[in-house]
Amino acid sequence: MTRTPLAGRLLRRPAAMPVRRIAALSLSAGLALGAAGIAPAAASTAPAVIANGNSVNIAVQGPGNSLKFYWARNGTSTWHAETVAGANSTYSAPSINVDGNDVNITALGPHHKLRFYWAVNGTSTWHAETVAGANSTYSAPSMDVDGNSVNITALGPHHKLRFYWAVNGTATWHAETVAGNGSTYSTPSMNVDGNDVNIAALGPHHKLRFYWAVNGTATWHAETVAGANSTYSAPSMDVDGNSVNITALGPHHKLRFYWAVNGTATWHAETVAGNGSAYSTPSMNVDGNDVNITVTGSRNRLRFYWAVNGTATWHAETVAGNRSTYSAPSMTVNQNSVNITSVGAQNRLKFYWAVNGTATWHAETVAGRGSVR
């Protein structure tokens, strides 16, 4: 994992037609947990992880509502720590993304502001911007980048769904309303493909909703992925060349998966794991051959599920055992491995990785006791 200096700053904005098949803070309202000893005992703010060329980068809400950043070179277990923003700067789980030149992080700031931070790859100088001002933001944000812009979505006032974008290299943020009052009840999840910006979120009556806009336009199209009483967490979404893929917690703590072929509005539903299997917002990532999902399971275990693309046979693995996991996890993949981060016991920041195609998970401590809020 190497963090190599590159140059310049890149951000981007949406460009035409959704391409769909072949990962946040949790709900505005807490999840209804099951029996003591089965449901997770406590919850911390979830970290966010991204693969960055030769390194893995993690962002997390730190002690005193600070924003912390950690990176390690691929193939090493030496984690380097940076403070992105100091005490009383951060009030949600962050979202992290990288482009060719920069690491980009967004999070909820004080007074319900939406904040954005970036640093040139290979430096530790973090630049701060206000994406949206006081009383604009009421959830953790979700972010994705394309070649020309940085794109962010978050819950706005009155349960609106809001979208913000800035052209790479500028600090001028443009705001759009994706869906109006009473439309959104969770942290959203966003992904950008070559033609579209795609957003998924929990809607009213525990529906799962999906929105897309052709890149470069502000016309948002709405779809219902799953109907009333289907969804009980924030979703996680990823896209591949042929489809959009979404996962979320279903009723009775099931783990559910939905996919639609790009350019269609026909959503297909699968059960990844049954009743009593999932107790957090899941995180999902797609590589060339597989769909990968991770979630906090019963008894604070960290669980991983995968299916070969185009099949509905889900394989289950335990990444870390009982009393190991106290937040929703975040996952990223690179060519060689699957990488997961979550909060461990006593508010430690933990990292797990497995070589692609194996079920041997390796554990590392990124930061010690009390490092995560």
Secondary structure, 3 states (H helix, E strand, C coil): CCCCCCCCCCCCCCCCCCCCCCCCCCCCCCCCCCCCCCCCCCCCCCCEEEEECCEEEEEEEEHHHEEEEEEEECCCCCCEEEEEECCCCCCCCCEEEECCCEEEEEEECHHHCEEEEEEECCCCCCEEEEEECCCCCCCCCEEEECCCEEEEEEECHHHCEEEEEEECCCCCCEEEEEECCCCCCCCCEEEECCCEEEEEEECHHHCEEEEEEECCCCCCEEEEEECCCCCCCCCEEEECCCEEEEEEECHHHCEEEEEEECCCCCCEEEEEECCCCCCCCCEEEECCCEEEEEEECHHHCEEEEEEECCCCCCEEEEEECCCCCCCCCEEEECCCEEEEEEECHHHCEEEEEEECCCCCCEEEEEECCCCCC
